Amino acid sequence: MAFDIDMIKEVYSNMAERVDAARDLVGKPLTLSEKILYSHLWDGKATKVFTRGKDYVDFAPDRVACQDATAQMALLQFMQAGKKKVSVPTTVHCDHLIQAKNGATSDLQHAINTSNEVFNFLESVSNKYGIGFWKPGAGIIHQVVLENYAFPGGMMIGTDSHTVNAGGLGMVAIGVGGADAVDVMAGMAWELKFPKLIGVRLTGKLSGWTAPKDVILKVAEILTAKGGTDAIVEYFGPGATGMSCTGKGTICNMGAEIGATTSTFGYDESMERYLRATDRADVADAANQVKEHLTGDAEVYADPEQYFDQVIDIDLTQLGPLLNGPFTPDLSTTVGREMTEKAKANDWPMKVEWGLIGSCTNSSYEDLSRASSVAQQALDKGVKMKSELGINPGSEQVRFTAARDGIIGIFENLGAKIFTNACGPCIGQWARYDDPKNAPKNSIVHSFNRNFAKRADGNPNTHAFVASPELTAAIALSGRLDFNPLTDSLINENGEEVMLDEPTGWELPPKGFAVDDNGFLEPMADGSGVQVTVNPDSERIQLLTPFIPLGNSITGAKLLIKAFGKCTTDHISMAGPWLRFRGHLDNIANNTLIGAVNAFGKKTNFVKNQLTGDFGGVPDTARAYKAAGINSVVIGDHNYGEGSSREHAAMQPRFLGVAAVIVKSFARIHETNLKKQGMLGLTFANEADYDLIQEDDTFNFTDLNEFTPSKQLTLEVVHVDGSKNTIMLNHTYNQSQIDWYNEGSALNLIKKENAA
């Protein structure tokens, strides 16, 4: 029996009427994405046509999911919203605070010992407000959601950028900041700019060493890390329907790495098989009753150029295994000769020290079974592992079933380390080095989604390459970055040359899924008597104090940092050891922008304090300005704030007195997060004005009293020699978002409205 089946049936009961109304309004056939969007309008049935990439629209998502690192701040905010219970089905998943080091049992116990205060807080808040709670070790949020909550045609939001994984089951699932999640949990509309649509037509069929992972690695190469911004990527064609549900999830998952709002596939037989295999026959039966509305109209897929803003064609028969990286997920290289040439030209370490399989991207039963077929060949043919190998199963259900079927044992027989059913190295929770900043240059290969510098192990010299689980296993066997399993042989323990056969696996476990304890705790029906206590001396959890409005007269603001080049949310608010402070805004603010490269001097965490003339860390300098009653400003480059959806990257600068972030362009989620926290997220009308900003600059916003939708703002830049530049700034604030600014934050407005 599925969770929340009544809610799912209600969504389906409204779908036909709402899709038909939207089709009549638009006056043409609809894509799947449009069907889901128009059937989830806050006001119900569509009454107007929305312009893609322009109109802001209020939606009514069906559910919310939070992981433990972001749930802390989200729930701390929800506690201030004045509600007795969440308004939509919501879950919390404890997967981020478990560090990989010695192995599953030891690592899980260590996490419980060190983060029990946080886990207890999340469990008690979940119990009080009617939120489903998944214990530490239960699994990675996105795999657990796919197995238990995702459903075709639904809309969900989650406080993690890889919420998009649920698109593998035909959802529009979108990563958001915690403040957005609070809106929906509190029963309010959720706002999103109506996305553009990118269609990806898949023809042919995957075979041999090519996997669903290679599809998204190819798409990342084509679109780059920001080519999907403000768009939904919709996959269709015979290559799509011929792919497994979890394979679709892998593709949707890494859509976050091209900046896409989300990605999705139409409902098909593979999704039905997955629903029935995961004990959700009731969802499959309900979906079958409305299945014509759970995929794009036939006319759309027959002539996609007429209905999508961009169409990409990929012939799966011609696609080969790829490696993407290092340091960016969109640098794609074909295995073998091309990798040899690139590695030599760029001085990438050819020796591979680790292969890592798992994370929310590739940790399904199918993924583990295909990788284990490679591992079994090594055992059968006498090939020793040349690299270390680590495995993170996606959920306790996957792990238990894989152990029952001998898959985990195969990895263990090869000497692999089985980590907890948790994110682990994928998010920097990997105790690989005692001193990662001074660790050696090396290469690793993994099936994760992100490979920014320092992402996995904190070592800026680790060159991380993204590949499918089966290719990761093969490269780990060879120990070489340029190993091509299609053409290259391995030397076994007898000195013989052996070739690896093509990997094989099971889409679903032949004996069905099984689990003793999936780790789920159902909340009390009435949690009003639950007391949530927070120790005021805690270094892990801190109750929030509302932000004070910045007002319409910001003058004398000082430059905090002019970020040079890529500045992701990892640079703004690092993960790794800082995860322990995700529920304590004051403490985690001490990592604010310490990873960003200062354009002046090209160093990290080294900026000028204009009050003293001394140089110091970014957080210390920001606190000095704040203590003096002076606002500060952050300047950034293109795609500022790409990466994880973490709202801390907006809340921390706000807490430290940053009034405005001015950049060439924003990543979607981060721009929204800045707005939610009541600060200014602005872009240069003329990108070249970025070059005008000097180290000792002071900023005056001259017309904030005229802050209105679509009207540019004027910034006076005062240089240390007394000279000035006046530059124009663009913004995307609508009136509701300007109201957030005027109230100090979106949460302040929610609380005000609930009290009315």
N, C-alpha and C positions, 0 to 999 in steps of 0.2 A: 504493500500500500504506500502510495506517495505521500510525502509531506504536503500539506496545504492543498489537497485535491479540490476542495470546494472553491478556493480562489482560482485555481486553474480552469475549472469548469465554467466559472463565471466569465473569465477572460474569453473563453471560446464561445460562450453564449452570445456575447456582444460583437464578436468579430465579423460575422457576415454582414450585419447591418452597417457597421462602421467602415468596413472596407468598401462596400458598395457605394456608400455616401461619398467617400473620398475619391473613388474612381469617377463618379459622376461629376464631382467638382473639378478634378484635374482634367477630365475630358480625354483620358487615354489610359491604356493598361498600366498597371503598377508593378514596381519591383517589390520583392519581399520586404526590403528595408522600409519602403514607403507604407506598406500594409501595416507593419508593426508600429511605426511611428504614428500614423493617422488613427490607429485603433487604440492608442494609449494617450490621447489628448486629455488634458486635465478637464476640459469642458465637455468631454464626451464626443459625440458625433461631430465630424468636421463641418465647419461652416465657411471656411475660406481656404484658398490655396496658399501654401507657404513657399517663399522663395529660398531655394537652397543656398546655404552659405551666407545668408543675410538676416532672415527673420529669426528672432528669438521666440521660442515656443515653450509653453508650459505643458509638462507631461505628468502622467500618473504612473510611475513604475510599480511593478507588481511585488518586488521584494528588494531587500538590502542585505549585503554580506560585508562583514568586516573582519580583517585579520588582526591579531593581537597587538601588533605594533601601532597600527593606526586606530584600532578600536578604542584604545585608552583615551586619546584626545577626543574622538568622536563622542564617546559616551560621557566624558566629562562635560562636553558641550550640551549633550542631550539632557543631562541632569539639571541644567539651568533653563530648559525650554518650557517648564511648567506643565509637563504631561505626565499622566499616571502610567501609560503603557504605549508601546510603539504602535503606530497606526497601520503598518504593513508588516508582513512576515519578515523577520530579521534574524540573522545568525552571526555569531562570533566564533572565529576559528583560531586556535592557538598554535601557530606554525612558524612564527618569525623569531621567537626568542629562544630557540634551541640551537646551540652551537655544535657544529660537527667537529669531532676531535678523535675520540677513541672508538666509537661505535654506538649503535642504537641504545642499548640498555644503559650504559654508563652516561652517555650524553643526555638522555632524557632525564635521568635522575639528577644530574648536575643542574639542568635547566629548572627543574622543580625546586631544587634547593636554593638556587640563586634568584629566581623570579617568582617565587610562590606568592609574594605580596601582590604582584601584578595579576597573576592568574586568579587569585582569590577575589581581587577587586572586580575583574571582568566577570567572573562567575556570579558574584553577588548582584552586580548591576544587571546582568542578563536575567537573573531570577526575579529581580524586582520589577523589571519592565517588560517581561514576556518575550525574552529573546532566547533563541536556541543557542546552546553553548557546546562547542566541540573542544574537548580536553586536549592538553598537550599530548602529542603522539598520535592523535586521531587522523591527522593527514594534512596535506597542503590545501588551503582554502579552495583553490580553483578546481582541483581534482575532486574534492569532496562535493563541491557545488554541482559539478557535472554528473556525479554519481547519484545525487540526492535531490537537487532542487531545480536544475535547469529544465526548461520545457520549451518545445517549439512554439514560436509566435509570441513568447513572453518578452517583457522588458524588465531588466534589473539594473541596479547600480551597486557598486562595491567600492570600498575604500582601498583599492589597490588597482594599479593601472592594468594588471593582467586579468581583471574581471572579464575582459573580452573573451577569455577562454570559453565561456558558456555559449558563444556563437557556434561552437561545434554541435550544439543541440538546437540550432535554429533560433536562438534568442538575439535580441538587441541588448547586449550587456555592456555596460559602460563604466570605466573607472572614474571615480570622482574623489574629491577631497571630503574630509569628514564633515565639514559644514554643509555640503550638499546632502550627505547622508542624513544629517540631523533634520534638515528640512523635510525629507520624505518620512523619516521615522516619526516626526511630529505631526504628520498629516497635512503637510503643505505641498504645493506644486513644486515640481523640479524643472528648472529652466535649462534649455539647451538651444544653441543656435542650430537651426534646421540643417542637417548635414548635406554636403554634396555627396554624390554617389559615384563610386568607382566599381566597374564590373570587371571581374576576372573570369574569363572563359577557359575552362580546363578541358582539353581534349586528350584522347589517348588514354593510356593506363600506366600506373606505376608498376615497375618490375625490378627485379634484381636488387641492387644496392641503393636504388633510389627510394626515398621515403617522403611522406607528407612534409617533413621538415624542410626538404629541399625545395618544395614549392614556395614556402614563405621566404626562404633564403634568396630565392630567385626574385620574388616580388620585392624584397628589400633592396636588392641590387637595382631593380628597375626604377622604383619610386624614391629611393634613398630614405634617410632617417626622418625626413619631414614631408615627403611627398604625399602622404595620406592625411595630412592635417585637415581637420574640419570635414572629413569625409568618412562615410561608411563604405567598407570594401565588401562587396557581395560576390561570392563565388558561385558559379553555375556551370552547366555543361556535363557531358558524359564522364569526364574525369572526376568531377565533384561527386556525382552520385555513386561512382565506383569506389569511393574511398570510405574507410571506416569512420565511425563517429568520433573516436578519440583522435584519429588523424586529422579530422576537421578541426577539432579543438586545438591541436598543435598549431595549425595554420592561423586560426583566429587569435590565439594567445600572442604570437609574435607580431601581430598587427600593431601592437603597442609600439613596436620598434620602428614603425614607419610613420608614427604620429597619428594613426587613424583613430577616429572617434570609437569605432568598433569594427568588427568583421563578422560576417554571418554566412550561413548556407541554408538552402531550402530544405524543408522536411522531406526525408526519403526513407527507404527501407533500412538503411544502416542505422538511422536514428531510432527507428521502431525496434530494431533488434537490440540496440543498447538499452532502451527504456525497459524492455521486457526482461533483459538479463539483469538489470539492476532493480528488480522488484517493483517496477512501475508500469505494469500492464494497464492499469487504470488510466494513466496518462496517455499511453499509446492508443488505447481504445477511444479516448476523448479526442485526441489529435486526428485520428482517422476520420472522425465525423466532419471535420472542417479542413481537411488536408489541402483542398484547393486554395485556401487562404493562407497556408503556411509555406508557400513558395511563391516566386514571382510568376506573373501571368505569362502564359506561353508566348504571347507576342513579344514580350520583353526579351526573352532569351533567344528568340528567333532573329531579332533585329536589335541587338543591344545598343548599338551606336545611337539609336533614336531615343534611348531612355536613360542612359548613364552619361555622366559628365566626361568620363574617360573609360576606355575599354582596353584591357590587356589580354593578350592571347598567350597561353602557355600549352605546348604540346608535351604531355607527360612522357610520351614515348621517347622524346628527344632529350628529356631532362636527365642529367647525371648527378651523382652525389657532389655536394658542395661543402666548402668550409668558408665561413664568414668571419672576418676579423683581420688583425687584432684591433682592439680599442674602439671599434664601431661595428654595429651589427649589419651594416649594409655594404661592406667591402667583401665581395664574393669572389671566391677562387675555386676553380675546378680541381679536384684531387689529382695528384700525380705531377706531371711535367710542369703545368702552369704554376703549381704551388712551389715546386723546386726553383723555378725562375724568380718568382716573386720573393721567396724567402731569402735567396742569395742577394737579390738586388736591394732588399730592405734590411738585411742583417737580422732577420727573424731567427731565433734559435730553432734549429732543426730537431733537436732532441725534445721529445714530449715527456714531461715528468709525471703528469696526471691525466687520466681520463675520468670524467665525471658524468654519470648518467642519472637523470631524474629531474627534479624541480617541477614546477607546475606545468611546464611545457611538454615534457616527455617522461611521464612517470606512470603511465597506464599499464595495465596487464599486457596489452599488445606490445608496447614499447619494450618492456622488460623481457617478454618472450622472444622478440626478435634479437635483442642484444644477447640474450642467453644462448641463442642458437650459434652465435659467433663464439661465445665463450666455450660452449660444449665442443665445438670443432677444435679449439686449442687443446682441450683436455684429450680428445680422441687422437689428435695428430702429434701430441707431445711438444706443443709450443708453449714456452714460458712467457709470462707477461713481462714486457720490457718497461712498462710504466706502472705507476700505482693506479688502482681502479677503485672508485667510490660509487656507491649506489644509494639514491634517496627514493624509496617507493613513495607513490603519490598519496596513498591512504592506507589505513590499517586493513581495509577490505582488500585492497590490491596486494599488500604485503602478505597477509594471511593466506590468500588464495595462491599467490605465487610461491610461498613456502610450501604449502600443501602439495603443489604440483611439481616441486623439485627445482623450480627456477632459481630461487634464492640460493639453494644448495650448490647449484652449478657455479654461481659467482663466488661463493665461499670456497669451493674447491680450487678455484683459480687464484685465491688469495685476495679477493676483493674485500673492501671494508664496507659493511652494510650500515649506513647511517640511519638516523631516525626518520620516520615519515614526516618530514618537515623541509623547509626551504634550504637550510644549511648554507653550503658554499654559494648558491645562486644569489644570495642577498648579502654576502660578506660575512655570514655566520660560519666561519671556518677557521679553526685555530691551527692554521698550517705553520705559521712562523711565530717565534717569540718576539722578533723585531721586524715586522713586515716592511717598514719604510727603508730598511737597509738590506733587504733580501736580494738574492741574485737575479739576474736576467734569466728568464726561462719561458717555455711554452707549455700551455695546457690546452686540452680539447674537451669541450663539454656540450651536453645537449640542452643547456640553459637558453635563456632568451637574451640576456644582456652580457656585454663583455667590455664595458667601459674600464678604463685604467683603474686598478685597485678594487674593482667591484667584487671579485671572488675572495681574495685573500689579503687585501690591504697592501699588496706589493705593487708599486708603480711599474716595476720591471717585468711583471707577469704578462706575457702575450697570450690572451685567451681567444680561442677560436671556437665558433659555434658549428655543430654538426648534428646529424641524426644520431640516435642511440646506437644503432648498429655500426655506423662508421666510427663513432667514438670508441666502441669496443675494439674494432679492427686496428685503429691507429694506436690505441693503448697496447695492444699485443705487439705491434711492430716497434713502438717507441719512437717513430719518426713522423714528422709533420707532413712529409710529402709521400707517405705510403698510399698507394692506390690498390685497393683489394681486388680490383678488376683485372689488373695486369701484373702485380708484384707478388713475389713469393716470400715466404718466411722460412727461416732455418730452425728446425726442431732440435730437440735435445740429442738426437742421434746424428746431427750434422746434415740432415736431409732437407732438400727444398720441398716445401709444401705450399699449396695454394688454398686459400679459403673459398669455400663454396658460397653461393648466394645465401643471405640470411632467410630464415623462415620464421613463422610465428603464428599466433592465433589472434584473430580479431577479438574474440571473447573466450573466456576459459571453457574448455570442453565439458568440464564437470560443473560448470556454474560457479558463481561467486559464493564465498563463504567467509564468515568472520565470527569470532567469539564475542568481542566487545568492540563496537565501532567507535566508541568514545563520545557518544552524544548524550547530553544531559538536557532533558526537557524542562522548561521553566514552570514554576508554579502557576496555576490558573489565576490566583490572586496573590500578587507579590507585594501588596501594600504594606504588609507587616515586616518585610525584609529591611534591615538596616544596613546601609552602605556607609562604612566608616573609613576615614582616611587620616592616618597619623600626620599631624602637622609637621613633624620632624622627618617625615619620609623623604628619601632622596629619589624615589621612583615615581610616586604619585603626588600630584599637587592640584588642589581645587582651583578652578579658574576665577580670575577677576575680570569683569567685562572691560573691553577696550574703550577708551574715551575717544569720541569723535575728533578727527584731525582738524575739522573746521574749513572755512573757505578763505583763510588767509595764512598760507604757509610761506614764510619768508625767512631768509637767513639760514636756510638748510645747508648742511655741509655734505660734500662728497664723501661717502663711506668707502666705496670701491668702484673702480671702473673695470668690470670683468672683461677679460680678453679671451676671445674664442669660445669654445664649448663650455657652457656652464649648465650642468644638469642639476636635478634635485639632489643627486648624490654630492655634488660640489657645494650646494647650498646647505644641505642638512644630511651629513653622512650617516650611513647605516653602521654595520659592523658593531663595534663595542658601544656605540652611542645608542643603539636600540634600547638599552636598559633605561634610558631617560625619556622615552617617548611619552610617558604620562606626566612628566615634570617639566613644564615649559621653561622655567627659570634655568634649570640645569642643562637642558638640551640646547638652550640658546647659546651655550658656550662653544657650540660647533658651527655657528652660523657663518657660512661662506668661507670657512677655513680651507676648503678645497678649490676655491675659485682663484684663477690666475689674475693678479693685479696687472693692468695694462702698463702701469708705471713701475718698471723694475722687473717685470715678468716673474715675480715670486708669488707663492701662496701664503696667505695669512700674514701679510706684511704690508700695512698701509700707513699712511701719514695721518697723525692726529693734528688737525689744524689749530687746536687750542694750545698745544704745547710745542709743536714742531717735531716731536719725537715720532718714531715708527714703532708699531706694535701689531698685535693680532687684531683681526677684524672685530670679533666680539668685544674685546676690551675697548677698542676705539669707539664702537657704537655705544657702549655703556657710558663712556666718558661724555659723549655728546648728550645722551639722554639725561645724565645727572645734571648737566648744565642747562637743561631745558631747551636743547637744540635738536630739531629734527635732522635726519640724514637722508641721503638719496643714493640709490644703487643704479649704476649704469651697466647695460649688458649688450651682448652681441645678438646674433641670429638664434632663433629657436630656444631662447632662454627658458630654462625650467623644464627641458625635455626629461623623459625618464619616469620614474616612479610618481604616483599621484600624491605623495605625502604632503599633507597640508602644513606640516611643520615648516616646510621651506617657505611658506608665507607667514605663518604665525610667529616664527622666531624673529625675522626682521621687524615685523610689526611690534612685537614685544620690546625690541631693542631700540625703538624710536625711528625706524625707517618709515618715511611718509610716502615715498614714491619709488617705484622701480621703472626705469626708462630704458627701453631696449630697441633693437632693430626689429625683432619679431619675437613672439611668445609661443611656447608650446601651449596647447589648448587648456589642459587641466590646470596648469600653474597660473595662467592668466585668471581663470575663474576663481582659484583659491585666493589670489591677492584681492580680488573684488570682495569675496566673502568676508575677509578680515578687515574690511573698511579702509583699505589703502588704495593708492593710485597705481594702477598698472598701465603704463603709457608706452607708445611707440613713436620713434622719430618720424615726422612727416617726410623729412629728407634724411635718409640713412647716413649721408656724409656728415651730418651734424654730430654724430658719435665722435668724430675726430676733433671736434672743437673743445671737447671736455678736457680740462686740465686738472692737475693733481690738487691744487689749492682752491678749487672753485666753490662758490657759494651760489645757491639757487633761490630765486624768488618766483613764485607762481602768481602771476599778475591778474588773472581773471577767473580764479576758482569760484568767485561769487556768481559766475555765469555758466557754471558746470551743467551742461544739458546734453542730451543725446545728440550725437553726430556733429557737435560743435568742437572744433579744435581748442586746445588749451595753449596758452602762451607762457613760455618759460624764459625768464631773464637769467642769463648765466653771467655771474660777476667773477672776473679773474683777479688774481692777487695783485696785478699791477693797476687795477681800477678799470681796465677796459671791460666792455660788455658785449655779449652776443644775445640776440633775441631769436629763439627758435620755436618752431611750432610743433606741437605734439598731437598725435591722433589717439583716439580711444574708442573702445567698443561698448561703453556703458550704455545701457538703456535706463529708463526712469527708475525701474525697480532696483537696479544695481546702484544707481546714484542715491537712492533712499538708504541702501545698506551703508554707503559711504557717510551719508549725513547722520546716521544713527550710531556710527562707530564700528558696526559689523552687521552681517546678516543675522547672527544670533541675537544681537540686541533687539533687532526688529521683530524677530519671532517671539521673543519673550514679551515684548511690548504688546504685540497683537494677542497673545494668549491671555494676557492679564486684562485685556479690554473687556 
